């Protein structure tokens, strides 16, 4: 109480100490308040593990109350919505889906569409990162509908930003770009919301690259880098370098993609974005013929994703490791990895990644021509399938690469 009275204008310096003392003094309301503020403070300075512990302490105190008022239930949901940023940057999507799954009935009972919309939005994002694109789309669509019903720009903006990624994963690139552009429009009236800006623009850059609009993808990456420098935002710089990497990949310039992905990895202080940077770096190494470097990065990526539940990474990583296995002479292992990743994508309806993996399998079989029965025929079948699906969803960048590989296959014949 003395600290609060003596330093009312400097309380941020004492959040952690105040949280500790009020917790020890069993003043639970004050302890929860300062623990949440401590968590937000740690998050802002990129200390996500420290932030996670503060939020967890606050959650444990609040959730363990024998009987909560409606006001306390609202506070609990608000805590979860703030804590979600920390789960995201830690990459703990298994933990996030489990935590939100337990509280879905509670938030629905509050009758607050704004809270419910943001809750569904975060759950939709977590499901996307777990490789469940269809479930992600269902929750994000519900979030968007709730936001539109009450004209809540935050709910609409976040739902649209996250739908950019989910739609791109499912295949409808035009829809993905429309959502991204709508989120960017909302950013103009919410300039202080850095997460919304960088997340939506990063998604747009990725969708542009998939659609073969490389110039627009580069423009998105450059805007993110400029924003990061202007606002001293490490997260925006990381997203900018990753967007530049995917643009270079779509352009077929793999050495430049390696350079940008390496920069993204160097600046990424959040665990999840470090994994994402590796996801761009590993395939760029493989496509550039640097198989050992690619395998090292991809194995690190796979271990982290399986530990925390980032299953969306499994199929593309496995497809790249299939190429590495073939390059090392491990034919059977390479085919098994490639075919397994394709089955996984079909099961989840992930039509954006499907043609990339199908083209990768075609490349694998092309390398096995003369060594495996019907390898040439299977290579042609997979490449034609990649072209067919890429054409359906408008993924011209991937279609171009598949056509190139098919041309090289015919040339070799």
Beta strands, then each sheet from edge to edge (+ up, - down):
end
